[in-house]
Amino acid sequence: MQARRAARELALILFSQLDKEITKYSKKDFEEIILKSVRILTNNASDDLKLTLGGLFRIKEFIENYEADEETNVKRPMTASNLPVPIPMTSDMTGRIDEMLEIAEKALLALEIAEFATLESQASVKNYAITIAEEFKKNSQYVDDQIQKFAKGWDIQRLVKIDKDILRIAIIELLFIKDAPMKVVVDEALELAKKFSTEESSSFINGLLAKVIVENGIG
């Protein structure tokens, strides 16, 4: 995972933890929330990996029992090893395995973000996430006004919070940090929406960011 992408995901996690007006927080508060968020990530990742292992053990047990109960093996001497047998429904096994792979992927992603955020050599990840938060703290009114202006038919207070936070992060990067290409910022916002929200949200975010870009003359 790229460091800047990890920073955006960490910023999204940070924003999700804010329970009061952004102006009430200090840089130290942001750092403490990030530390807490990393702990949550690593704990969740550990739980997900344990869940994955449990699922894999169940799959293995299912296969071993299916093999042992097959008529050919039932008739073999107790001391003889079981012979391999065909599995009648591949969809049953692939479905189970796909579920485990999805959980494992999420767990590994959480661990990767946590590693990026905590390794001293990757301090830039944490620092960039905090920069996003501090820039939003200074410019929150303008950013939210932009969202409200182009969210046709939507009251900003009624937007799904994760969609609103993804928009805030992207707008901060586009208008105030200006350290990444416009296309990269927009594409990363859409990836966050697809990963943490919905396909419908990604379309909404894409359309709104396009209007913010035109409104502010970003080339």
For each residue, the residues with C-beta under 8 A, 3 or more apart:
1: 5 6 109 112 113 116
2: 5 6
3: 6 7 116 122 124 125 128
4: 7 8 125 128 180 188
5: 1 2 8 9 188 191
6: 1 2 3 9 10 112 113 116 117 122 125
7: 3 4 10 11 116 124 125 126 128 129 132
8: 4 5 11 12 129 132 169 188 192
9: 5 6 12 13 113 192
10: 6 7 13 14 34 37 38 113 116 117 125 126 129
11: 7 8 14 15 128 129 132 133 169
12: 8 9 15 16 162 165 166 169 192 196
13: 9 10 16 17 34 37 41 113
14: 10 11 17 18 30 33 34 37 129 130 133
15: 11 12 18 133 136 165 168 169
16: 12 13 161 162 165
17: 13 14 33 36 37
18: 14 15 22 25 33
19:
20: 24 25
21: 24
22: 18 25 133 136 137 140
23: 137 140
24: 20 21
25: 18 20 22 29 30 33 133 137
26: 29 30
27: 30 31 130 134
28: 31 32
29: 25 26 32 33
30: 14 25 26 27 33 34 129 130 133 134
31: 27 28 34 35 126 130
32: 28 29 35 36
33: 14 17 18 25 29 30 36 37
34: 10 13 14 30 31 37 38 117 126 129 130
35: 31 32 38 39
36: 17 32 33 39 40
37: 10 13 14 17 33 34 40 41
38: 10 34 35 41 42 113 114 117 118
39: 35 36 42 43
40: 36 37 43 44
41: 13 37 38 44 45 110 111 113 114
42: 38 39 45 46 110 111 114
43: 39 40 46 47
44: 40 41 47 48 107 110
45: 41 42 48 49 106 107 108 110 111 114
46: 42 43 49 50 107
47: 43 44 50 51
48: 44 45 51 52 103 104 106 107 110
49: 45 46 52 53 104 107
50: 46 47 53 54
51: 47 48 54 55 103
52: 48 49 55 56 100 103 104 107
53: 49 50 56 57
54: 50 51 57 58
55: 51 52 58 59 96 99 100 103
56: 52 53 59 60 100
57: 53 54 60 61
58: 54 55 61 62 96
59: 55 56 62 63 93 96 97 100
60: 56 57 63 64
61: 57 58 64 65
62: 58 59 65 66 96
63: 59 60 66 67 87 93
64: 60 61 67 68
65: 61 62 68 69
66: 62 63 69 70 85 87
67: 63 64 70 73 82 83 84 85
68: 64 65 73 74 82
69: 65 66 73 74
70: 66 67 73 74 82 85
71: 74 75
72: 75 76 83 85
73: 67 68 69 70 76 82 83 85
74: 68 69 70 71
75: 71 72
76: 72 73 80 82 83
77: 80
78:
79:
80: 76 77
81:
82: 67 68 70 73 76 85
83: 67 72 73 76
84: 67
85: 66 67 70 72 73 82
86:
87: 63 66 90 92 93
88:
89: 92 93
90: 87 93 94
91: 94 95
92: 87 89 95 96
93: 59 63 87 89 90 96 97
94: 90 91 97 98
95: 91 92 98 99
96: 55 58 59 62 92 93 99 100
97: 59 93 94 100 101
98: 94 95 101 102
99: 55 95 96 102 103
100: 52 55 56 59 96 97 103 104
101: 97 98 104 105
102: 98 99 105 106
103: 48 51 52 55 99 100 106 107
104: 48 49 52 100 101 107 108
105: 101 102 108 109
106: 45 48 102 103 109 110
107: 44 45 46 48 49 52 103 104 110 111
108: 45 104 105 111 112
109: 1 105 106 112 113
110: 41 42 44 45 48 106 107 113 114
111: 41 42 45 107 108 114 115
112: 1 6 108 109 115 116
113: 1 6 9 10 13 38 41 109 110 116 117
114: 38 41 42 45 110 111 117 118
115: 111 112 118 119 122
116: 1 3 6 7 10 112 113 119 122 125
117: 6 10 34 38 113 114 122 125 126 129
118: 38 114 115 122 126
119: 115 116 122 123
120: 123
121:
122: 3 6 115 116 117 118 119 125 126
123: 119 120 126 127
124: 3 7 127 128
125: 3 4 6 7 10 116 117 122 128 129
126: 7 10 31 34 117 118 122 123 129 130
127: 123 124 130 131
128: 3 4 7 11 124 125 131 132
129: 7 8 10 11 14 30 34 117 125 126 132 133
130: 14 27 30 31 34 126 127 133 134
131: 127 128 134 135 177
132: 7 8 11 128 129 135 136 169 172 173 177
133: 11 14 15 22 25 30 129 130 136 137
134: 27 30 130 131 137 138
135: 131 132 138 139 172 176 177
136: 15 22 132 133 139 140 143 168 169 172
137: 22 23 25 133 134 140
138: 134 135 176
139: 135 136 142 143 172 175 176
140: 22 23 136 137 143 144 168
141: 144 145
142: 139 145 146 175
143: 136 139 140 146 147 168 171 172 175
144: 140 141 147 148 156 168
145: 141 142 148 149
146: 142 143 149 150 171 212 215
147: 143 144 150 151 156 159 164 167 168 171 208
148: 144 145 151 155 156
149: 145 146 215
150: 146 147 207 208 211 212 215
151: 147 148 154 156 159 208
152:
153:
154: 151 158 159
155: 148 158 159
156: 144 147 148 151 159 164
157:
158: 154 155
159: 147 151 154 155 156 163 164
160: 163 164 197 201
161: 16 164 165
162: 12 16 165 166 196 197 201
163: 159 160 166 167 193 197 201 204 205
164: 147 156 159 160 161 167 168
165: 12 15 16 161 162 168 169
166: 12 162 163 169 170 189 192 193 196 197 201 205
167: 147 163 164 170 171 189 205 208 209
168: 15 136 140 143 144 147 164 165 171 172
169: 8 11 12 15 132 136 165 166 172 173 189 192
170: 166 167 173 174 185 186 188 189 205 209
171: 143 146 147 167 168 174 175 209 212
172: 132 135 136 139 143 168 169 175 176 177
173: 132 169 170 176 177 178 179 180 185
174: 170 171 178 182 185 209 212 213 216 218
175: 139 142 143 171 172 178 212 216 218
176: 135 138 139 172 173
177: 131 132 135 172 173 180
178: 173 174 175
179: 173
180: 4 173 177 184 185
181: 184 185
182: 174 185 186 213 218 219
183: 186 187
184: 180 181 187 188
185: 170 173 174 180 181 182 188 189
186: 170 182 183 189 190 206 209 210 213
187: 183 184 190 191
188: 4 5 8 170 184 185 191 192
189: 166 167 169 170 185 186 192 193 205 206 209
190: 186 187 193 194 202 205 206
191: 5 187 188 194 195
192: 8 9 12 166 169 188 189 195 196 197
193: 163 166 189 190 196 197 198 201 202 205
194: 190 191 197 199 202
195: 191 192
196: 12 162 166 192 193
197: 160 162 163 166 192 193 194 201 202
198: 193 201 202
199: 194 202 203
200: 203 204
201: 160 162 163 166 193 197 198 204 205
202: 190 193 194 197 198 199 205 206
203: 199 200 206 207
204: 163 200 201 207 208
205: 163 166 167 170 189 190 193 201 202 208 209
206: 186 189 190 202 203 209 210
207: 150 203 204 210 211
208: 147 150 151 167 204 205 211 212
209: 167 170 171 174 186 189 205 206 212 213
210: 186 206 207 213 214
211: 150 207 208 214 215
212: 146 150 171 174 175 208 209 215 216 218
213: 174 182 186 209 210 216 218
214: 210 211 217
215: 146 149 150 211 212
216: 174 175 212 213
217: 214
218: 174 175 182 212 213
219: 182
